[in-house]
């Protein structure tokens, strides 16, 4: 495990400390979890952008054309 020193505005530090206390976890755990969530969100965005770039409208339309045009089952209706 590594150590990192971070400078935070007092208001941000206070809010993080209060939320960590409310959650019953340490500041270290709170910040590590917040960082993990942010990294996950950014990595997901990158993944979806890459999938979008690889997409092919013609192939999509061809696959969609294979789907039968039928009414949904009653349990699947809105």
PDB file of N, CA, C and O in Angstrom:
ATOM      1  N   UNK A   1       0.854  -1.174   0.000  1.00  0.00           N
ATOM      2  CA  UNK A   1       0.000   0.000   0.000  1.00  0.00           C
ATOM      3  C   UNK A   1       0.895   1.231   0.000  1.00  0.00           C
ATOM      4  O   UNK A   1       1.945   1.237   0.643  1.00  0.00           O
ATOM      5  N   UNK A   2       0.487   2.264  -0.714  1.00  0.00           N
ATOM      6  CA  UNK A   2       1.291   3.478  -0.768  1.00  0.00           C
ATOM      7  C   UNK A   2       0.605   4.609  -0.014  1.00  0.00           C
ATOM      8  O   UNK A   2      -0.582   4.547   0.306  1.00  0.00           O
ATOM      9  N   UNK A   3       1.386   5.635   0.257  1.00  0.00           N
ATOM     10  CA  UNK A   3       0.897   6.791   0.987  1.00  0.00           C
ATOM     11  C   UNK A   3       0.928   7.999   0.070  1.00  0.00           C
ATOM     12  O   UNK A   3       1.853   8.168  -0.725  1.00  0.00           O
ATOM     13  N   UNK A   4      -0.098   8.842   0.189  1.00  0.00           N
ATOM     14  CA  UNK A   4      -0.164  10.033  -0.634  1.00  0.00           C
ATOM     15  C   UNK A   4      -0.635  11.189   0.230  1.00  0.00           C
ATOM     16  O   UNK A   4      -1.571  11.052   1.019  1.00  0.00           O
ATOM     17  N   UNK A   5       0.015  12.313   0.073  1.00  0.00           N
ATOM     18  CA  UNK A   5      -0.390  13.517   0.793  1.00  0.00           C
ATOM     19  C   UNK A   5      -1.199  14.381  -0.166  1.00  0.00           C
ATOM     20  O   UNK A   5      -0.760  14.655  -1.283  1.00  0.00           O
ATOM     21  N   UNK A   6      -2.389  14.813   0.273  1.00  0.00           N
ATOM     22  CA  UNK A   6      -3.278  15.592  -0.585  1.00  0.00           C
ATOM     23  C   UNK A   6      -3.683  16.857   0.138  1.00  0.00           C
ATOM     24  O   UNK A   6      -4.046  16.822   1.314  1.00  0.00           O
ATOM     25  N   UNK A   7      -3.621  17.959  -0.556  1.00  0.00           N
ATOM     26  CA  UNK A   7      -4.077  19.236   0.014  1.00  0.00           C
ATOM     27  C   UNK A   7      -5.529  19.445  -0.417  1.00  0.00           C
ATOM     28  O   UNK A   7      -5.854  19.404  -1.603  1.00  0.00           O
ATOM     29  N   UNK A   8      -6.388  19.669   0.570  1.00  0.00           N
ATOM     30  CA  UNK A   8      -7.813  19.864   0.303  1.00  0.00           C
ATOM     31  C   UNK A   8      -8.264  21.208   0.860  1.00  0.00           C
ATOM     32  O   UNK A   8      -7.758  21.661   1.886  1.00  0.00           O
ATOM     33  N   UNK A   9      -9.207  21.840   0.189  1.00  0.00           N
ATOM     34  CA  UNK A   9      -9.826  23.016   0.809  1.00  0.00           C
ATOM     35  C   UNK A   9     -10.498  22.587   2.111  1.00  0.00           C
ATOM     36  O   UNK A   9     -11.001  21.470   2.224  1.00  0.00           O
ATOM     37  N   UNK A  10     -10.498  23.467   3.063  1.00  0.00           N
ATOM     38  CA  UNK A  10     -11.058  23.140   4.388  1.00  0.00           C
ATOM     39  C   UNK A  10     -12.497  22.650   4.283  1.00  0.00           C
ATOM     40  O   UNK A  10     -12.880  21.707   4.975  1.00  0.00           O
ATOM     41  N   UNK A  11     -13.297  23.279   3.430  1.00  0.00           N
ATOM     42  CA  UNK A  11     -14.707  22.888   3.315  1.00  0.00           C
ATOM     43  C   UNK A  11     -14.846  21.462   2.779  1.00  0.00           C
ATOM     44  O   UNK A  11     -15.699  20.709   3.248  1.00  0.00           O
ATOM     45  N   UNK A  12     -14.025  21.087   1.812  1.00  0.00           N
ATOM     46  CA  UNK A  12     -14.070  19.738   1.260  1.00  0.00           C
ATOM     47  C   UNK A  12     -13.606  18.716   2.297  1.00  0.00           C
ATOM     48  O   UNK A  12     -14.189  17.640   2.428  1.00  0.00           O
ATOM     49  N   UNK A  13     -12.566  19.065   3.020  1.00  0.00           N
ATOM     50  CA  UNK A  13     -12.064  18.182   4.073  1.00  0.00           C
ATOM     51  C   UNK A  13     -13.129  17.959   5.146  1.00  0.00           C
ATOM     52  O   UNK A  13     -13.343  16.834   5.597  1.00  0.00           O
ATOM     53  N   UNK A  14     -13.786  19.031   5.542  1.00  0.00           N
ATOM     54  CA  UNK A  14     -14.823  18.939   6.579  1.00  0.00           C
ATOM     55  C   UNK A  14     -15.982  18.054   6.113  1.00  0.00           C
ATOM     56  O   UNK A  14     -16.465  17.213   6.871  1.00  0.00           O
ATOM     57  N   UNK A  15     -16.424  18.242   4.877  1.00  0.00           N
ATOM     58  CA  UNK A  15     -17.531  17.430   4.357  1.00  0.00           C
ATOM     59  C   UNK A  15     -17.130  15.955   4.280  1.00  0.00           C
ATOM     60  O   UNK A  15     -17.912  15.080   4.651  1.00  0.00           O
ATOM     61  N   UNK A  16     -15.918  15.679   3.801  1.00  0.00           N
ATOM     62  CA  UNK A  16     -15.454  14.290   3.708  1.00  0.00           C
ATOM     63  C   UNK A  16     -15.368  13.668   5.097  1.00  0.00           C
ATOM     64  O   UNK A  16     -15.790  12.530   5.302  1.00  0.00           O
ATOM     65  N   UNK A  17     -14.823  14.416   6.046  1.00  0.00           N
ATOM     66  CA  UNK A  17     -14.707  13.909   7.420  1.00  0.00           C
ATOM     67  C   UNK A  17     -16.085  13.603   7.999  1.00  0.00           C
ATOM     68  O   UNK A  17     -16.283  12.563   8.627  1.00  0.00           O
ATOM     69  N   UNK A  18     -17.039  14.517   7.787  1.00  0.00           N
ATOM     70  CA  UNK A  18     -18.392  14.319   8.327  1.00  0.00           C
ATOM     71  C   UNK A  18     -19.075  13.106   7.684  1.00  0.00           C
ATOM     72  O   UNK A  18     -19.722  12.317   8.373  1.00  0.00           O
ATOM     73  N   UNK A  19     -18.929  12.963   6.369  1.00  0.00           N
ATOM     74  CA  UNK A  19     -19.542  11.822   5.696  1.00  0.00           C
ATOM     75  C   UNK A  19     -18.888  10.507   6.120  1.00  0.00           C
ATOM     76  O   UNK A  19     -19.576   9.504   6.312  1.00  0.00           O
ATOM     77  N   UNK A  20     -17.577  10.510   6.265  1.00  0.00           N
ATOM     78  CA  UNK A  20     -16.882   9.297   6.713  1.00  0.00           C
ATOM     79  C   UNK A  20     -17.367   8.902   8.107  1.00  0.00           C
ATOM     80  O   UNK A  20     -17.613   7.727   8.381  1.00  0.00           O
ATOM     81  N   UNK A  21     -17.499   9.884   8.970  1.00  0.00           N
ATOM     82  CA  UNK A  21     -17.971   9.607  10.329  1.00  0.00           C
ATOM     83  C   UNK A  21     -19.394   9.053  10.295  1.00  0.00           C
ATOM     84  O   UNK A  21     -19.713   8.096  10.999  1.00  0.00           O
ATOM     85  N   UNK A  22     -20.246   9.664   9.469  1.00  0.00           N
ATOM     86  CA  UNK A  22     -21.637   9.207   9.359  1.00  0.00           C
ATOM     87  C   UNK A  22     -21.697   7.761   8.840  1.00  0.00           C
ATOM     88  O   UNK A  22     -22.547   6.980   9.265  1.00  0.00           O
ATOM     89  N   UNK A  23     -20.786   7.415   7.917  1.00  0.00           N
ATOM     90  CA  UNK A  23     -20.749   6.062   7.364  1.00  0.00           C
ATOM     91  C   UNK A  23     -20.037   5.072   8.274  1.00  0.00           C
ATOM     92  O   UNK A  23     -20.093   3.863   8.052  1.00  0.00           O
ATOM     93  N   UNK A  24     -19.373   5.586   9.292  1.00  0.00           N
ATOM     94  CA  UNK A  24     -18.657   4.709  10.234  1.00  0.00           C
ATOM     95  C   UNK A  24     -17.373   4.140   9.653  1.00  0.00           C
ATOM     96  O   UNK A  24     -16.975   3.022   9.980  1.00  0.00           O
ATOM     97  N   UNK A  25     -16.725   4.919   8.786  1.00  0.00           N
ATOM     98  CA  UNK A  25     -15.465   4.470   8.191  1.00  0.00           C
ATOM     99  C   UNK A  25     -14.404   5.547   8.385  1.00  0.00           C
ATOM    100  O   UNK A  25     -14.719   6.690   8.716  1.00  0.00           O
ATOM    101  N   UNK A  26     -13.150   5.170   8.176  1.00  0.00           N
ATOM    102  CA  UNK A  26     -12.060   6.124   8.315  1.00  0.00           C
ATOM    103  C   UNK A  26     -12.018   7.058   7.114  1.00  0.00           C
ATOM    104  O   UNK A  26     -12.593   6.766   6.066  1.00  0.00           O
ATOM    105  N   UNK A  27     -11.337   8.176   7.277  1.00  0.00           N
ATOM    106  CA  UNK A  27     -11.135   9.100   6.161  1.00  0.00           C
ATOM    107  C   UNK A  27     -10.377   8.396   5.044  1.00  0.00           C
ATOM    108  O   UNK A  27     -10.689   8.584   3.868  1.00  0.00           O
ATOM    109  N   UNK A  28      -9.382   7.585   5.403  1.00  0.00           N
ATOM    110  CA  UNK A  28      -8.622   6.858   4.384  1.00  0.00           C
ATOM    111  C   UNK A  28      -9.539   5.971   3.557  1.00  0.00           C
ATOM    112  O   UNK A  28      -9.458   5.956   2.329  1.00  0.00           O
ATOM    113  N   UNK A  29     -10.404   5.238   4.228  1.00  0.00           N
ATOM    114  CA  UNK A  29     -11.337   4.352   3.512  1.00  0.00           C
ATOM    115  C   UNK A  29     -12.318   5.149   2.668  1.00  0.00           C
ATOM    116  O   UNK A  29     -12.628   4.770   1.539  1.00  0.00           O
ATOM    117  N   UNK A  30     -12.803   6.253   3.218  1.00  0.00           N
ATOM    118  CA  UNK A  30     -13.738   7.095   2.486  1.00  0.00           C
ATOM    119  C   UNK A  30     -13.106   7.638   1.204  1.00  0.00           C
ATOM    120  O   UNK A  30     -13.717   7.582   0.137  1.00  0.00           O
ATOM    121  N   UNK A  31     -11.895   8.160   1.309  1.00  0.00           N
ATOM    122  CA  UNK A  31     -11.214   8.738   0.148  1.00  0.00           C
ATOM    123  C   UNK A  31     -10.840   7.650  -0.855  1.00  0.00           C
ATOM    124  O   UNK A  31     -10.974   7.855  -2.061  1.00  0.00           O
ATOM    125  N   UNK A  32     -10.375   6.497  -0.374  1.00  0.00           N
ATOM    126  CA  UNK A  32     -10.031   5.396  -1.284  1.00  0.00           C
ATOM    127  C   UNK A  32     -11.270   4.932  -2.055  1.00  0.00           C
ATOM    128  O   UNK A  32     -11.189   4.660  -3.253  1.00  0.00           O
ATOM    129  N   UNK A  33     -12.407   4.843  -1.376  1.00  0.00           N
ATOM    130  CA  UNK A  33     -13.652   4.429  -2.030  1.00  0.00           C
ATOM    131  C   UNK A  33     -14.112   5.478  -3.031  1.00  0.00           C
ATOM    132  O   UNK A  33     -14.539   5.138  -4.134  1.00  0.00           O
ATOM    133  N   UNK A  34     -14.029   6.749  -2.656  1.00  0.00           N
ATOM    134  CA  UNK A  34     -14.431   7.826  -3.565  1.00  0.00           C
ATOM    135  C   UNK A  34     -13.550   7.825  -4.809  1.00  0.00           C
ATOM    136  O   UNK A  34     -14.049   8.011  -5.919  1.00  0.00           O
ATOM    137  N   UNK A  35     -12.262   7.621  -4.640  1.00  0.00           N
ATOM    138  CA  UNK A  35     -11.345   7.570  -5.770  1.00  0.00           C
ATOM    139  C   UNK A  35     -11.645   6.368  -6.657  1.00  0.00           C
ATOM    140  O   UNK A  35     -11.632   6.479  -7.883  1.00  0.00           O
ATOM    141  N   UNK A  36     -11.913   5.225  -6.044  1.00  0.00           N
ATOM    142  CA  UNK A  36     -12.242   4.022  -6.812  1.00  0.00           C
ATOM    143  C   UNK A  36     -13.517   4.234  -7.630  1.00  0.00           C
ATOM    144  O   UNK A  36     -13.587   3.812  -8.785  1.00  0.00           O
ATOM    145  N   UNK A  37     -14.514   4.877  -7.048  1.00  0.00           N
ATOM    146  CA  UNK A  37     -15.760   5.148  -7.767  1.00  0.00           C
ATOM    147  C   UNK A  37     -15.515   6.081  -8.954  1.00  0.00           C
ATOM    148  O   UNK A  37     -16.062   5.859 -10.034  1.00  0.00           O
ATOM    149  N   UNK A  38     -14.706   7.111  -8.767  1.00  0.00           N
ATOM    150  CA  UNK A  38     -14.409   8.048  -9.846  1.00  0.00           C
ATOM    151  C   UNK A  38     -13.638   7.355 -10.967  1.00  0.00           C
ATOM    152  O   UNK A  38     -13.950   7.540 -12.143  1.00  0.00           O
ATOM    153  N   UNK A  39     -12.637   6.559 -10.606  1.00  0.00           N
ATOM    154  CA  UNK A  39     -11.864   5.822 -11.608  1.00  0.00           C
ATOM    155  C   UNK A  39     -12.770   4.882 -12.398  1.00  0.00           C
ATOM    156  O   UNK A  39     -12.654   4.780 -13.619  1.00  0.00           O
ATOM    157  N   UNK A  40     -13.664   4.202 -11.704  1.00  0.00           N
ATOM    158  CA  UNK A  40     -14.585   3.290 -12.361  1.00  0.00           C
ATOM    159  C   UNK A  40     -15.471   4.023 -13.356  1.00  0.00           C
ATOM    160  O   UNK A  40     -15.686   3.540 -14.468  1.00  0.00           O
ATOM    161  N   UNK A  41     -15.981   5.174 -12.970  1.00  0.00           N
ATOM    162  CA  UNK A  41     -16.836   5.961 -13.860  1.00  0.00           C
ATOM    163  C   UNK A  41     -16.068   6.399 -15.102  1.00  0.00           C
ATOM    164  O   UNK A  41     -16.586   6.307 -16.215  1.00  0.00           O
ATOM    165  N   UNK A  42     -14.842   6.872 -14.921  1.00  0.00           N
ATOM    166  CA  UNK A  42     -14.048   7.322 -16.061  1.00  0.00           C
ATOM    167  C   UNK A  42     -13.665   6.161 -16.970  1.00  0.00           C
ATOM    168  O   UNK A  42     -13.690   6.294 -18.194  1.00  0.00           O
ATOM    169  N   UNK A  43     -13.316   5.039 -16.386  1.00  0.00           N
ATOM    170  CA  UNK A  43     -12.945   3.874 -17.189  1.00  0.00           C
ATOM    171  C   UNK A  43     -14.154   3.334 -17.950  1.00  0.00           C
ATOM    172  O   UNK A  43     -14.016   2.869 -19.082  1.00  0.00           O
ATOM    173  N   UNK A  44     -15.327   3.391 -17.345  1.00  0.00           N
ATOM    174  CA  UNK A  44     -16.544   2.950 -18.019  1.00  0.00           C
ATOM    175  C   UNK A  44     -16.827   3.847 -19.210  1.00  0.00           C
ATOM    176  O   UNK A  44     -17.193   3.362 -20.280  1.00  0.00           O
ATOM    177  N   UNK A  45     -16.661   5.145 -19.036  1.00  0.00           N
ATOM    178  CA  UNK A  45     -16.866   6.082 -20.132  1.00  0.00           C
ATOM    179  C   UNK A  45     -15.908   5.775 -21.284  1.00  0.00           C
ATOM    180  O   UNK A  45     -16.315   5.759 -22.445  1.00  0.00           O
ATOM    181  N   UNK A  46     -14.641   5.534 -20.961  1.00  0.00           N
ATOM    182  CA  UNK A  46     -13.660   5.184 -22.000  1.00  0.00           C
ATOM    183  C   UNK A  46     -14.056   3.897 -22.714  1.00  0.00           C
ATOM    184  O   UNK A  46     -13.948   3.811 -23.937  1.00  0.00           O
ATOM    185  N   UNK A  47     -14.509   2.901 -21.968  1.00  0.00           N
ATOM    186  CA  UNK A  47     -14.924   1.631 -22.545  1.00  0.00           C
ATOM    187  C   UNK A  47     -16.097   1.824 -23.505  1.00  0.00           C
ATOM    188  O   UNK A  47     -16.097   1.285 -24.612  1.00  0.00           O
ATOM    189  N   UNK A  48     -17.095   2.597 -23.072  1.00  0.00           N
ATOM    190  CA  UNK A  48     -18.266   2.820 -23.910  1.00  0.00           C
ATOM    191  C   UNK A  48     -17.922   3.626 -25.163  1.00  0.00           C
ATOM    192  O   UNK A  48     -18.476   3.380 -26.234  1.00  0.00           O
ATOM    193  N   UNK A  49     -17.013   4.583 -25.029  1.00  0.00           N
ATOM    194  CA  UNK A  49     -16.568   5.351 -26.198  1.00  0.00           C
ATOM    195  C   UNK A  49     -15.869   4.440 -27.199  1.00  0.00           C
ATOM    196  O   UNK A  49     -16.086   4.566 -28.405  1.00  0.00           O
ATOM    197  N   UNK A  50     -15.038   3.531 -26.717  1.00  0.00           N
ATOM    198  CA  UNK A  50     -14.343   2.592 -27.596  1.00  0.00           C
ATOM    199  C   UNK A  50     -15.353   1.678 -28.294  1.00  0.00           C
ATOM    200  O   UNK A  50     -15.228   1.423 -29.492  1.00  0.00           O
ATOM    201  N   UNK A  51     -16.344   1.189 -27.562  1.00  0.00           N
ATOM    202  CA  UNK A  51     -17.383   0.354 -28.170  1.00  0.00           C
ATOM    203  C   UNK A  51     -18.152   1.125 -29.230  1.00  0.00           C
ATOM    204  O   UNK A  51     -18.491   0.578 -30.279  1.00  0.00           O
ATOM    205  N   UNK A  52     -18.426   2.394 -28.957  1.00  0.00           N
ATOM    206  CA  UNK A  52     -19.140   3.229 -29.919  1.00  0.00           C
ATOM    207  C   UNK A  52     -18.305   3.391 -31.194  1.00  0.00           C
ATOM    208  O   UNK A  52     -18.844   3.311 -32.297  1.00  0.00           O
ATOM    209  N   UNK A  53     -17.017   3.614 -31.054  1.00  0.00           N
ATOM    210  CA  UNK A  53     -16.153   3.778 -32.225  1.00  0.00           C
ATOM    211  C   UNK A  53     -16.109   2.520 -33.081  1.00  0.00           C
ATOM    212  O   UNK A  53     -15.992   2.599 -34.304  1.00  0.00           O
ATOM    213  N   UNK A  54     -16.203   1.354 -32.435  1.00  0.00           N
ATOM    214  CA  UNK A  54     -16.153   0.095 -33.177  1.00  0.00           C
ATOM    215  C   UNK A  54     -17.498  -0.276 -33.786  1.00  0.00           C
ATOM    216  O   UNK A  54     -17.586  -1.195 -34.600  1.00  0.00           O
ATOM    217  N   UNK A  55     -18.542   0.439 -33.389  1.00  0.00           N
ATOM    218  CA  UNK A  55     -19.881   0.118 -33.868  1.00  0.00           C
ATOM    219  C   UNK A  55     -20.007   0.281 -35.374  1.00  0.00           C
ATOM    220  O   UNK A  55     -19.286   1.058 -36.001  1.00  0.00           O
ATOM    221  N   UNK A  56     -20.943  -0.473 -35.933  1.00  0.00           N
ATOM    222  CA  UNK A  56     -21.174  -0.436 -37.370  1.00  0.00           C
ATOM    223  C   UNK A  56     -22.680  -0.403 -37.595  1.00  0.00           C
ATOM    224  O   UNK A  56     -23.376  -1.374 -37.301  1.00  0.00           O
ATOM    225  N   UNK A  57     -23.179   0.709 -38.113  1.00  0.00           N
ATOM    226  CA  UNK A  57     -24.623   0.887 -38.266  1.00  0.00           C
ATOM    227  C   UNK A  57     -25.221  -0.168 -39.209  1.00  0.00           C
ATOM    228  O   UNK A  57     -26.319  -0.670 -38.969  1.00  0.00           O
ATOM    229  N   UNK A  58     -24.492  -0.498 -40.280  1.00  0.00           N
ATOM    230  CA  UNK A  58     -24.992  -1.482 -41.235  1.00  0.00           C
ATOM    231  C   UNK A  58     -25.177  -2.844 -40.561  1.00  0.00           C
ATOM    232  O   UNK A  58     -26.194  -3.507 -40.764  1.00  0.00           O
ATOM    233  N   UNK A  59     -24.196  -3.257 -39.765  1.00  0.00           N
ATOM    234  CA  UNK A  59     -24.303  -4.542 -39.066  1.00  0.00           C
ATOM    235  C   UNK A  59     -25.446  -4.510 -38.051  1.00  0.00           C
ATOM    236  O   UNK A  59     -26.156  -5.500 -37.875  1.00  0.00           O
ATOM    237  N   UNK A  60     -25.615  -3.378 -37.392  1.00  0.00           N
ATOM    238  CA  UNK A  60     -26.703  -3.233 -36.420  1.00  0.00           C
ATOM    239  C   UNK A  60     -28.057  -3.380 -37.115  1.00  0.00           C
ATOM    240  O   UNK A  60     -28.927  -4.117 -36.653  1.00  0.00           O
ATOM    241  N   UNK A  61     -28.220  -2.670 -38.228  1.00  0.00           N
ATOM    242  CA  UNK A  61     -29.487  -2.741 -38.971  1.00  0.00           C
ATOM    243  C   UNK A  61     -29.749  -4.163 -39.469  1.00  0.00           C
ATOM    244  O   UNK A  61     -30.889  -4.627 -39.450  1.00  0.00           O
ATOM    245  N   UNK A  62     -28.700  -4.853 -39.912  1.00  0.00           N
ATOM    246  CA  UNK A  62     -28.858  -6.232 -40.387  1.00  0.00           C
ATOM    247  C   UNK A  62     -29.307  -7.139 -39.240  1.00  0.00           C
ATOM    248  O   UNK A  62     -30.196  -7.972 -39.418  1.00  0.00           O
ATOM    249  N   UNK A  63     -28.696  -6.980 -38.070  1.00  0.00           N
ATOM    250  CA  UNK A  63     -29.077  -7.803 -36.915  1.00  0.00           C
ATOM    251  C   UNK A  63     -30.508  -7.480 -36.478  1.00  0.00           C
ATOM    252  O   UNK A  63     -31.279  -8.383 -36.153  1.00  0.00           O
ATOM    253  N   UNK A  64     -30.856  -6.201 -36.472  1.00  0.00           N
ATOM    254  CA  UNK A  64     -32.197  -5.796 -36.058  1.00  0.00           C
ATOM    255  C   UNK A  64     -33.258  -6.317 -37.029  1.00  0.00           C
ATOM    256  O   UNK A  64     -34.377  -6.621 -36.616  1.00  0.00           O
ATOM    257  N   UNK A  65     -32.921  -6.420 -38.291  1.00  0.00           N
ATOM    258  CA  UNK A  65     -33.871  -6.909 -39.298  1.00  0.00           C
ATOM    259  C   UNK A  65     -34.229  -8.377 -39.063  1.00  0.00           C
ATOM    260  O   UNK A  65     -35.259  -8.843 -39.550  1.00  0.00           O
ATOM    261  N   UNK A  66     -33.400  -9.103 -38.331  1.00  0.00           N
ATOM    262  CA  UNK A  66     -33.667 -10.519 -38.052  1.00  0.00           C
ATOM    263  C   UNK A  66     -34.678 -10.711 -36.922  1.00  0.00           C
ATOM    264  O   UNK A  66     -35.195 -11.811 -36.728  1.00  0.00           O
ATOM    265  N   UNK A  67     -34.956  -9.645 -36.181  1.00  0.00           N
ATOM    266  CA  UNK A  67     -35.889  -9.735 -35.056  1.00  0.00           C
ATOM    267  C   UNK A  67     -37.310  -9.714 -35.586  1.00  0.00           C
ATOM    268  O   UNK A  67     -37.686  -8.836 -36.363  1.00  0.00           O
ATOM    269  N   UNK A  68     -38.097 -10.699 -35.154  1.00  0.00           N
ATOM    270  CA  UNK A  68     -39.487 -10.769 -35.622  1.00  0.00           C
ATOM    271  C   UNK A  68     -40.292  -9.602 -35.071  1.00  0.00           C
ATOM    272  O   UNK A  68     -40.064  -9.158 -33.945  1.00  0.00           O
ATOM    273  N   UNK A  69     -41.225  -9.111 -35.857  1.00  0.00           N
ATOM    274  CA  UNK A  69     -42.091  -8.006 -35.463  1.00  0.00           C
ATOM    275  C   UNK A  69     -43.361  -8.583 -34.838  1.00  0.00           C
ATOM    276  O   UNK A  69     -44.359  -8.795 -35.527  1.00  0.00           O
ATOM    277  N   UNK A  70     -43.314  -8.832 -33.545  1.00  0.00           N
ATOM    278  CA  UNK A  70     -44.456  -9.399 -32.828  1.00  0.00           C
ATOM    279  C   UNK A  70     -44.741  -8.557 -31.587  1.00  0.00           C
ATOM    280  O   UNK A  70     -43.871  -7.845 -31.086  1.00  0.00           O
ATOM    281  N   UNK A  71     -45.956  -8.652 -31.113  1.00  0.00           N
ATOM    282  CA  UNK A  71     -46.333  -7.962 -29.883  1.00  0.00           C
ATOM    283  C   UNK A  71     -45.575  -8.586 -28.703  1.00  0.00           C
ATOM    284  O   UNK A  71     -45.351  -9.796 -28.692  1.00  0.00           O
ATOM    285  N   UNK A  72     -45.181  -7.783 -27.717  1.00  0.00           N
ATOM    286  CA  UNK A  72     -44.486  -8.359 -26.560  1.00  0.00           C
ATOM    287  C   UNK A  72     -45.447  -9.194 -25.719  1.00  0.00           C
ATOM    288  O   UNK A  72     -46.665  -9.023 -25.773  1.00  0.00           O
ATOM    289  N   UNK A  73     -44.871 -10.086 -24.955  1.00  0.00           N
ATOM    290  CA  UNK A  73     -45.675 -10.881 -24.007  1.00  0.00           C
ATOM    291  C   UNK A  73     -46.331  -9.916 -23.024  1.00  0.00           C
ATOM    292  O   UNK A  73     -45.769  -8.855 -22.751  1.00  0.00           O
ATOM    293  N   UNK A  74     -47.500 -10.250 -22.484  1.00  0.00           N
ATOM    294  CA  UNK A  74     -48.189  -9.347 -21.566  1.00  0.00           C
ATOM    295  C   UNK A  74     -47.306  -8.878 -20.409  1.00  0.00           C
ATOM    296  O   UNK A  74     -47.398  -7.728 -19.979  1.00  0.00           O
ATOM    297  N   UNK A  75     -46.467  -9.754 -19.918  1.00  0.00           N
ATOM    298  CA  UNK A  75     -45.612  -9.359 -18.777  1.00  0.00           C
ATOM    299  C   UNK A  75     -44.523  -8.364 -19.184  1.00  0.00           C
ATOM    300  O   UNK A  75     -43.921  -7.714 -18.329  1.00  0.00           O
ATOM    301  N   UNK A  76     -44.269  -8.246 -20.505  1.00  0.00           N
ATOM    302  CA  UNK A  76     -43.245  -7.326 -20.987  1.00  0.00           C
ATOM    303  C   UNK A  76     -43.826  -6.014 -21.506  1.00  0.00           C
ATOM    304  O   UNK A  76     -43.076  -5.130 -21.919  1.00  0.00           O
ATOM    305  N   UNK A  77     -45.135  -5.878 -21.492  1.00  0.00           N
ATOM    306  CA  UNK A  77     -45.776  -4.645 -21.974  1.00  0.00           C
ATOM    307  C   UNK A  77     -45.692  -3.557 -20.920  1.00  0.00           C
ATOM    308  O   UNK A  77     -45.579  -3.824 -19.723  1.00  0.00           O
ATOM    309  N   UNK A  78     -45.751  -2.338 -21.395  1.00  0.00           N
ATOM    310  CA  UNK A  78     -45.757  -1.197 -20.464  1.00  0.00           C
ATOM    311  C   UNK A  78     -47.146  -0.924 -19.973  1.00  0.00           C
ATOM    312  O   UNK A  78     -47.353  -0.004 -19.182  1.00  0.00           O
TER     313      UNK A  78
END
